[in-house]
Amino acid sequence: MSETQTVASIEGDRFLINGRLINEGRSWKGKRIEGLLFNSRMANAIVDDENPATRGVWAYPRKDTAGTNLGEYQALSPTGRQAGLSFAM
């Protein structure tokens, strides 16, 4: 392995980067977190209403973009930020 190559691997139920446990030697709230891979998956829903009588129910007053959606989500998610989640596009 060269110095610039990164190798991710799994041994049993533990994750390693370049042969070392992720979060090696760390704990959280008294529990060991070595080898654990943390993430949070957030999803958006898109509504495509083909009924002209109800289509306006889903109309949004501005054009959605990834940046505006992320900003609104962040504004509504102080609990997630306080818990250590980071938000990225």
Beta strands, then each sheet from edge to edge (+ up, - down):
strand 1: 8-11
strand 2: 14-17
strand 3: 20-21
strand 4: 27-28
strand 5: 31-32
sheet 1: 1+ 2- 3+
sheet 2: 4+ 5-
end
